Amino acid sequence: MSAGERVALVTGSTSGIGLAIARRLAREGFRMALHGFAPPEGVAAIEEALRKLGAPQARHFEADLLQPAQIERLMAAVAQDHGRLDVLVNNAGIQHVAPIDQFPPERWDAILAVNLSAAFHTTRLALPLMRARGWGRIVNIASVSGLVAAPMKAAYVAAKHGLVGLTKVTALETATEAITCNAICPGWVLTPLVERQLQARHAAEGGSREDVVRQLLVKQPSQDFVTLEQVAALAAYFVSDEAAQTRGVAWNLDGGYAAA
Ligand code: NAD
């Protein structure tokens, strides 16, 4: 079957890593279901760009992933619009940095909801659609924080470790089917999410931007950012037919971060 018949939903594909994965899958000819916050003109520009890259169809769907009822509506709308769902990339994520005893409980709840529970909801609703066609690919964008811990990131580390666990369970429950589930665990990638952290550090610590970047990358042995294209290429491999026996993997793409 050509990619052109297959439908891929990428959550949080209006920005950063999700947008890069959407662009890559569009180039491979998938019909794209986009999702994430963006002003209407931004959404229209992304839809147009993906069609130009090769997606036979590109349409944005709204849903606040903090709300399970909105996730149910999102999945029903994608299924109704396209009549199928073949690839699900759980990418949307948020971050908050604070010591545990000062961590705002509402930020804990939000990070667990967007970074972990949303993937449970999309996965439970995607599996019947994939099983109906006998093929599927689920790619969870975890983080190196799903493999190793860091101070100040209690909710993020807990959610990403949880997402790696959910990946393995999904892989086991689909092990005898043509449906796979794998996770990507990136180190630092320069996206709006990381840019906000850089600016917060700059405001708190001062110094030049180069100093702040060097400090940020101190645990990434390559001392260089992972690129958006590198993450998108690994996602494309997990989605490919060649990856049929790649199951339950949590692949760190992190400049050596988790090896140290
Ligand atoms: P980003 O801030 O650029 O993009 C996040 C996307 O998620 C946006 O499209 C945003 O609209 C969407 N989103 C956030 N909250 C949402 C909500 N409540 N409902 C619907 N959509 C929502 O972030 P990014 O850096 O591209 O991160 C993408 C994923 O990669 C996240 O899961 C993040 O944890 C993970 N990650 C990022 C890095 C990095 O260094 N940037 C490293 C490891 C893992």
Boltz pocket constraint, residues with backbone or C-beta under 6 A from the ligand:
constraints:
  - pocket:
      binder: B
      contacts: [[A, 11], [A, 12], [A, 13], [A, 14], [A, 15], [A, 16], [A, 17], [A, 18], [A, 35], [A, 36], [A, 37], [A, 38], [A, 63], [A, 64], [A, 65], [A, 66], [A, 90], [A, 91], [A, 92], [A, 93], [A, 94], [A, 114], [A, 115], [A, 141], [A, 142], [A, 143], [A, 144], [A, 185], [A, 186], [A, 187], [A, 188], [A, 189], [A, 190], [A, 191], [A, 192], [A, 193], [A, 194]]
      max_distance: 6.0
